[in-house]
């Protein structure tokens, strides 16, 4: 059984700041999509073994729209973006201009969520790359509608052999007076996680 590692106060603060920058930068692109001002912020970050994520994040057996993307280049891993059912409906209505949104499995709705998730993941990974001076990119997104536990377990089964730890950002969006919560879950392979934390800690020596 692998011993759980913990984040130092500096590592936690740096990762939250990177998340704030990435999610904050996404507001500009999201504002263009909805043709209105968008406010975004990171409420909290959580870190732990991937098998413990459902427990530490509070994931429940409730329907969500989840989008999966792969992290490539200098770090290897995956990003999952989750929107709860009500939040996903509000998001799709804000983007499409429709007053009602019932069928979240409609290809148009899945496409909208993929686009938003790709923006969120892209700005977060770009911020990570600039902050740590790394070369990173993400794959095209794939969205699905299912119970949160089912989506997460399927992904863990698929990628658990390369990823031990997961980092999750709790994000909040205010779009057209609608408050929407989302989760950005990052799973790195052990070598990539070590590289990421070493880069962060090297900043202490550079900035005494």
N, C-alpha and C positions, 0 to 999 in steps of 0.2 A: 504494500500500500504506500503510495507516494505521500511524503509529508507535505502538507499544505504550506505553501509559502505565503507570506503576507507582504503588503506594500508598506514602505516607509511613509512618513508624513510628506516628505519631499516628492516621492514617486506619485503618491495619491494626488497631491496638489498639482503636479505637472500634468498628469493624465486628465484631470478635471479641466485644467486650463486649455489643454489641447482640444478636449471635447467641446468646451464653450466656444472656442474660436471656430472649430469646424461647423458645429450646429448653428452658430451665429452667422457665419458666412453663407450658410444655405438659405437664410432668410431672403437674401437678394434675389436668388434664382426662383425661390418659391413665390416671391412677390410678383415676379414677371408672369408666372403661370396663372395666378388668381387675379392679377391686375389690381392689387390692393396691398397695403402695408402688412407685413408678416412679422410677428415677434417670436423669437425662439430663445430657449435657455435650457441648460442642463441642470436638473434638480439634484442628481446624486450619481455616484458611480459605485458599482459593486464588483468584487473580484473573488474568484474562487475556482475550485475544481469543476469541470463541466458537469459532472454527475450531480453536483450540489446546486447548480444554477436554478432549477425549478424551485428549490426550497428557499434560497437566499434572495431570489427575485420576486417570489410570490406568484409565479406563473400558476394559473389555475386552469381547470378544464373548461375554458370558455372560448368561443369562436374568435379568431383573429385573422387578419391578412398578414402573412409573413413573406418576406422577400429575402432570397439568398444570393450573395455575391462572393466571389473568390478574391482574396488579396494576393497580388503577385509581385515579382521583382525581388527587392532586398529582404522583404519579410514574407512569410507564407502563412496563410490562414484563411478564415472566412468571416464575413459579416452577415448577420441576420438583422433585419429591421421588422419589428412587430408593431401593428396598430390594432388595438381592440376593436371589436365590431362596431360599436357606436362611433368611435373616433374615425374609423375607416369610412363610415357612411358620411359623416360630416365633412371629411376631407374630400371625398369624391364629389359631394354636392357643391363644395366651395370651388372645386376645379372645373366642374362641368356646368355649373349654373343652374342645375336642376333642383327643384324644391323637395323631391322625394327620391330616395335611393334605397331600393329594397334588395335587389339581387347583386350581391358583391362578387358573385362568380362570373358575372357578365364580362366578356373579354375586354370591353372598354374600361370597366372599373379596375380590372387587374392591371391593365396597361397604365392607368393613371397612378396606381399605387407603385408600380415598378418605376415609373418616372420619378416620383417623389423620393422613393427609397434610394434610387441611384444618385440623386442629388445629395441626399443626406450622407450616404456612405462615401460618395466622391469627395465632398468638401471635408469630411472628417479625415479621410485618408490623405488628402492633399495637405491638410494642416499638420498631420502627423509627419508626413514626409518633409515639409519645410522646417518644422520645429526640430526634428532630429537629423536633418540633412541626409535623407534617404531617398531612394528611387522606388516609388510605389505606384501601383495601378490596381484597378478592380475590373472584374469581368462583367459581362452583361447580366442584368438582374433576372431572376425567375421568381414570380409571386404565386402563392397558393392560399386558398381559404380553407381553414380546418381548425380543430381544437388546438390551442397553443401547445399543450403537452404533446400531442401527436406530431406536430411539426418539429418541435424541438427534439423529441426522441428519434425521429427519422433522420434528422441532420446529424445528431450525435452518433447514431449507428453508422452513418456513412463516413464521417470524418473523425470519429473518436480516436482512431489509431494514430493520428498525427497531432491532435490537439489535446492537451491536458488541462489547461486553464482557460478561463473565459473572463472577459471584462465587459460589463454592461453599463451603458449610459441611460439614465432615466431622463427623457427629454419632454419638454412641453412647448406647444405651438399655439399661438393665438392668431387665427385666420378668420377674417370677417366676423369678429366678435365671438367666434366659436373656439373654445379651449379644447385642444386635441393632445392627448398623451401618446407617446411612442417610446419604444425601447430599441436601442442600437447595441447589439450583442456582437463582440469581437472575439474570435477564437484563434489564437496563434499556436503554431507548433512550438515545442520547447526551445529550440534554438532561436527562433524568431523572438520569443518572449524574452529570453536572456539578452539578446541584442538590443531590444527596445529598452529594457531597464538599465542596461549598461550605458546606453547613449544618454538616458535621462540623468543618471548619477554622475556622468562625466561633466555635466554642467556645474556641479558643485565645485569641482576643481577649477573650472574655467571662470567661475564667478564667486570667489571667496568672500 
